[in-house]
Amino acid sequence: MSVSGMKKQLHKASQLLSERLMGAEGTKLDDDFLQMEKRVAVIQILLVELLSKTTEFLQPNPAYRAKLSMLNTMSRIRGQGKLLGYPQTEGTLGECMAHYGQELGHTSEFGGALANAGEALQEVAQARDALDVNVKRTFIDPLQDLHNTEMKEIRYQLKKVNGRRLDFDYKRRRKGKVPVEDVRQALDKFMSSKELAERSMFILLQNDVDQLSHVASLVNTLLDFHRNAHRILLGLHSNLQARLTAASNKPERRFRPRKIQVRRNTTAALDFTTSRQSHPQESSSQCYRPDPAAPSPVILTVNWSWISPVAGRSTPSTRTTRAS
Amino acid sequence: MSVSGMKKQLHKASQLLSERLMGAEGTKLDDDFLQMEKRVAVIQILLVELLSKTTEFLQPNPAYRAKLSMLNTMSRIRGQGKLLGYPQTEGTLGECMAHYGQELGHTSEFGGALANAGEALQEVAQARDALDVNVKRTFIDPLQDLHNTEMKEIRYQLKKVNGRRLDFDYKRRRKGKVPVEDVRQALDKFMSSKELAERSMFILLQNDVDQLSHVASLVNTLLDFHRNAHRILLGLHSNLQARLTAASNKPERRFRPRKIQVRRNTTAALDFTTSRQSHPQESSSQCYRPDPAAPSPVILTVNWSWISPVAGRSTPSTRTTRAS
């Protein structure tokens, strides 16, 4: 910094001190200017708040958010074009449902319903991804841009106005020592920077219909998302209702154990064959063969089966036992 | 544990070891049983996953979730009936918008739009609260209950079956040393517990239409939420469109600085009066009075004002200067 510049800074500092401590009255700006300054300050804070809250609204889990931005930065550094998307909660829930729905199989009503619901929720997650992208494009980016360029410029200009005001007031207070021409020059500088700042603030506040349009487009994208989600879930809903009616019309199967026969023989088989087994030879694989050295054992042939009223057979759960 | 109980445990352990290490073949259960066991195991894991994922879907921020549950537990301990709700992201964004919308004031288009959007989003947050409550009531609680009672019972029964199977197989392997009657008793116990477990599993799998109905009610509540959100945002959308059209029809105001007059006089006033100032006496409060000891200073009377084409007045930005 040059010597004159340093002197200027000292002058401003001394003026500020004398205003703050000795209560010296500095030049006051007109109400219009002060009012505009206040509203600009509000917009300043508002933008910061609004951007962070909107991001949180789109990507509510801070851990995922941080991880995602980290990964995307890395992939950008590596020059990989493809960027990752935020893991939407509908998506994770949908995947879980679809996965276990398939594991249970479509013979199970629960499994079928889960599979359908899972697919639908994954579609909703895609709709939310679209919301994410569109809100960023039509709301976050423009407001971020406003904050980074126009607002920044105005902040700088207001700082300049205040600096020149201090310089002018300092010289004004030292009228005797400072030549009149300097005071006039200081005022001119002060005035010109004030006009510049006033002009920028006026333009910002005049064009607030632009910000209004950003809010409108945010609402549009939200509206689209909820419309799509509603459409997707409506299809799923009718599907599940059909499943429910079909399931309620199914005849109920009841559980009945078959009687157990206990008898002596030499085939030595403990056999759990059931009437529903398709491959009888499998059942033989389920036998145990005692070592022949052992004395002729008690042989238990146990037959277990499902009797459904549809099949018409319904044997009482009796049990006969003969053993030596 | 009694001595006989300890002996039994040892027998089971030795049987398990000989099956695992020496590859001794234990009694195999029928395919139906094994199949049911497998599906029950799937449902077991599925319930745990589904419940956690659904909770994450409703309350995506783990930090808020933890804080909320902690606070609610404390209020329950204190016997305060009222429980806190999860801070919905729509709600926080809505509050932010409403707050700054009011600060900007309804004269600003941006402020008005933010205020409206804020209110609407807070309504959406209320709809989400309702979703939260209903999903808990109709989906999470019933499945949690199923997991805590029926599934727990089945887990216990299957454990019992395995234990008795091991006991039976142990005795079977020692036919020579163990009396036949004991083997038969062991089998009877094994059979009875197997039948019990089989019955419970059968009932669970038979009634999977109940779980289907829970999924259906989850989808219903989701559908309601999106329907409500869509309705609320549709109202907001039309409101903002009206604002946009009104704003675009407004005549544009242009910024013009008034000429600055610099002249000598003795009233010693640096005065920023503007044509829009309502209280002229206020402007006098914006004057600075130099100490009379100082020599007659340069007095700068600066007038600043807004000229809008609507008002019809349009003075060019000229500037005259007279100073000694």
Interface residues (C-beta under 8 A of the other chain):
Chain A: E25 G26 T27 K28 L29 D30 D31 D32 F33 R39 V42 I43 I45 L46 E49 L50 K53 T54 E56 F57 P60 N61 P62 A63 T89 E90 T92 L93 C96 M97 Y100 E103 L104 S108 E109 F110 G111 G112 A113 L114 A117 A120 R172 K175 G176 V180 E181 V183 R184 L187 M191 E195 E198 R199 F202 I203 L205 Q206 D208 V209 Q211 L212 S213 V215 A216 L218 V219 N220 L222 L223 H226 R227 A229 H230 L233 L234 L236 H237 L240 Q241 R243 L244 A247 S248 E252 R253 F255 P257 I260 V262 L270 F272 T273 T274 R276 Q277 E282 S283 S285 Q286 Y288 P290 A294 P295 P297 V298 L300 V302 W304 W306 A323 S324
Chain B: E25 T27 K28 L29 D30 D31 D32 F33 R39 V42 I43 I45 L46 E49 L50 K53 T54 E56 F57 P60 N61 P62 A63 T89 E90 T92 L93 C96 M97 Y100 E103 L104 G105 S108 E109 F110 G111 G112 A113 L114 A117 A120 R172 K175 G176 V180 E181 V183 R184 L187 M191 E195 E198 R199 F202 I203 L205 Q206 D208 V209 Q211 L212 S213 V215 A216 L218 V219 N220 L222 L223 H226 R227 A229 H230 L233 L234 L236 H237 L240 Q241 R243 L244 A247 S248 E252 R253 F255 P257 I260 V262 L270 F272 T273 T274 R276 Q277 E282 S283 S285 Q286 Y288 P290 A294 P295 P297 V298 L300 V302 W304 W306 A323 S324
